[in-house]
Amino acid sequence: MQMLSSQVQGYLKSSSWIRKMFEAGLELKAKYGEDAVCDFSLGNPDLAPPKAVAQGLHDIAATAERPFAFGYMPNFGYPSTRKALAGHLAQEQGVAVEPGDLVLTCGAAGAINSLLRAVLEPGDEVICPAPYFVEYGFYVQNYGGTLRPVPARPLTFELDLPAMEAAITERTRIVLINSPNNPSGAVYTRAELQGLAAILARKTAEFGRPIYLAADEPYRFLTFDGCEVPSVLPLYPYSVVVSSFSKCLSLAGERVGYALVNPAMPDKATLVAGIVLANRILGFVNAPAIGQMLAERALGSQVNLAVYAERRKAMTTVLDEAGYTFTMPKGAFYFFPQAPGGDDVAFCAALQEERILAVPGSGFGCPGFFRLAFCVGEEVINRSAEGFAKALARF
């Protein structure tokens, strides 16, 4: 008997490479011990949340006996959280933001899904540069859409604007970008974003309906060497920023994020209302109560970025000394080196033999590379040096 839909059954057969590597890691750790495996497969931030989060939990606990302390709230989130977040994002994004421009969501994933549900018709297309976060394709297919990846420029992972323009058709509804990028660590420059905005403005006028620009920004806080993350909001009116507090506050499991609709968007209230409704009918209902309360209290705080900078330096040394080819990540906590020999799946299998877990670039729409998440202890990075060198020597 068929237990699942054909779509989900197919998803299980071709399940995420990240999940596959996670399962392989469990087997290796069970066989050799936790300390014998160097696991770079998951982007799960290991740093403790900032002190403001612990203090926030203490304050929230003191109110727990009040009626409706954690009860239902408006589907767009607590008004006080929206108000505080609007002030914070006005400074971050460089535009005036009102609470009514915001919807609190179940992480950035909830924000993306609510936006897609609100605007996609079956058969619509979403364009994104590749490499891209592995779940985007699933999210788009949830609503009858098709993801159309456009390869970024080789090695640098800069936007290939002519190729993106060529990919846009009358069925294009959203261009979805992720900067700083998971998995490449690329950060799109102001010039790149201005070029993309100009293309979308022309195509929106040509087709007579908005092509939205959605910027997925959970790593905005984490850049290196003074790199700027330009805001898309001043550049293009039909833009939406989605993000979360998973990485900057180490609250990944709390699942709290937001969608910020461009305050300058024509008829913005209609899109906000659509995202709010989608947030409810998809079953999210509202973002977690405690997560919203914590985020409100911890705005302006973040994890210790110096730790990530030191880990990036350590991983650079390991890869350089072993002889790998890679582009230095400008942001996020990932390296995306070339796979020696070109077969990323085979090379990640070779790394497993050295008890190193990495994710093939094929899972991110970019074969020939592999992803390393350096949100692990520096001792793990240093311990991996011999294994990286041995795997490369075999290829």
Secondary structure, DSSP 8 states (H G I E B T S, - for coil): ---S-HHHHHHHHT--HHHHHHHHHHHHHHHH-GGG-EE-------S---HHHHHHHHHHHTTTTSTTTT----TT--HHHHHHHHHHHHHHHTS---GGGEEEESHHHHHHHHHHHHH--TT-EEEEEES--TTHHHHHHTTT-EEEEEE--TTT----HHHHHHH--TTEEEEEEESS-TTT-----HHHHHHHHHHHHHHHHHHTS--EEEEE-TTTT-B-TT-----STTT-TTEEEEEESTTTSS-GGG--EEEEE-TTSTTHHHHHHHHHHHHHHTT--S--HHHHHHHHHHTT----HHHHHHHHHHHHHHHHHHT------SBTTEE--B-TTS-HHHHHHHHHHTTEE-EEGGGGT-TTBEEEE--S-HHHHHHTHHHHHHHHHH-
